[in-house]
Amino acid sequence: MSTDDAADGGHAAVSQETVPDRESEALLEVRGLDAGYGDLQILTDVDLDVGDEEYVTIVGPNGAGKSTVMKSVFGLTNLMDGTVTFDDEDITGLRPEEIIREGIGYVPQNNNIFRSLTVRENLEMGAYILDTFPDEALEAVYDRFPILEERESQKAGTMSGGQQQMLAMGRALMLEPALLLLDEPSAGLAPDLVDEMFDRIDAINADGTAVLMVEQNAKEALRRCDRGYVLANGRNRYMDDGDALLNDEQVRQDFLGG
């Protein structure tokens, strides 16, 4: 089956054994999601699960709707149908500031730092909804990203791309979210920094934070994650554990470049 055949109605290769128990294990559940921007529908009947402390990746061709899934979870699109449930609470249609309070952090691909503010001020902005500043959370971010403490007085816009990405993740971690949404975290990074970025994401997940990531480096993302989803033309196409998708001949041919 070619990519075009899949887009025209091929069925997703879904292994039900890889779907979390929807009554006890799923932290995030997306069901029958139709979403887009204004009247333009991008996603059609998308289902997705992230288990507690699980690492899930969404891959697919350009224009597949991957980032739209992330934005829909975080309340940044027009939800036309379907539901989004987080930690057994229906968050469908909530505003981003409400979703943050539920325990979801989001790092968009672009414009994800305040360039004119210092590193420290950016991190403080990450905790703006709290009545008391979380000193322990700040120390945890500095422990995870020591360069941020070294550069805490530096204007964020003068940092390297990799350092800015660390700052964006650090700001999202200031509220110690149960789920971290990462949209193309390796985009724009020098090749020698990509593995380092993935290692840091691995460590965040290993410390107990669930991760849902959209990533252009599909092979590396699937190699590292617990489970993956392949989207095409705004629809689910394949879902299985990361290694199974990475080693599936049809998935490799259609979506991973062979």
ABEGO torsion letter per residue (X at the ends): XBAAAAAAGBBBBBBAAABBBAAAABABBBBGBBBBBEABBABBGBBBBBBBGBBBBBBEBBGAGAAAAAAAAAGABBBABEBBBBGGBBABGBBAAAAAAAGBBBBBABGABBAABBAAAAAAAAAAABABBBAAAAAAAAAABAAAAAAAABBAAABBAAAAAAAAAAAAAAAGBABBBBBGAABGBBAAAAAAAAAAAAAAAAAGBBBBBBBABAAAAAAABABBBBBBGGBBABBBBAAAAAABAAAAAAAAGX
